[in-house]
Amino acid sequence: MSRTEDEELAVMKDWWQRNGKPLVTGGLLALIVVFGWQAWHRYQGNQSQGASMLYQQLLETALTPSGQPDTARVADIAGKLKSEFGGSAYAQYGSLFVAKVAVDTGKLDDAAAELNAITAKPFNDTLGEIARQRLARVLAAQNKTDEALKLLDGDADKAFLASREELKGDLLVQLGRADEAHAAYQKAKSALSEEAAVGSLQMKLDDLAKGDA
């Protein structure tokens, strides 16, 4: 091997020491990131599938001969949803179901606890608004109508404006505040299409008008 070749070999060894290992390390890191990302997506998919199956089981508790959910099984499945998938959309929809069962069995405190947990940290705005409106109805049933009204303060998403204002009208009627109830019903009506506004909402407006006559 000539001196020039020896020199070139030395240069190559030096380059490898300085750059080869970092390149291999970087390549391995890139592979780790790629495979880690794929594994994470598989994990997320498995998590979602597991939560979905539990939620389906929860809904199936209502498919009894009596048509009434098995409350013990509801509590068991809902507990698994919360412990294994807490904070997820499935867990919170499960809590809505649990709250409905609690209302149907007269356990308003239990229903309020489920709904409060969602409103405190909703998975998304839709779940937050559904829980808020249902909680307001539960509070009204507990003779806490003023507290229920406070829940409905502020602006609502356009998709929920009509239902929120109609609910506010219902609560204001309970409090005997007919003028404010009429204004809330009118606001709800304005947020609906002409066809959608001719049902029970119009009947409520008509009832208030009769009361003023």
Buried (B, 14 or more C-beta within 10 A) or exposed (E): EEEEEEEEEEEEEEEEEEEEEEEEEEEEEEEEEEEEEEEEEEEEEEBBEBBBEBBEBBBEBBEEEEEEBBBEBBBBBBEBBBEBBEEBBBBBBBBBBBBBBBBEBEBBEBBBBBBBBBBEEBBEEEBBBBBBBBBBBBBBBBEBBEEBBEBBEEEBEEEBBBBBBBBBBBBBBBBEBBEBBBBBBBBBBEBBEEEEBEEEBEEBBEEBEEEEE
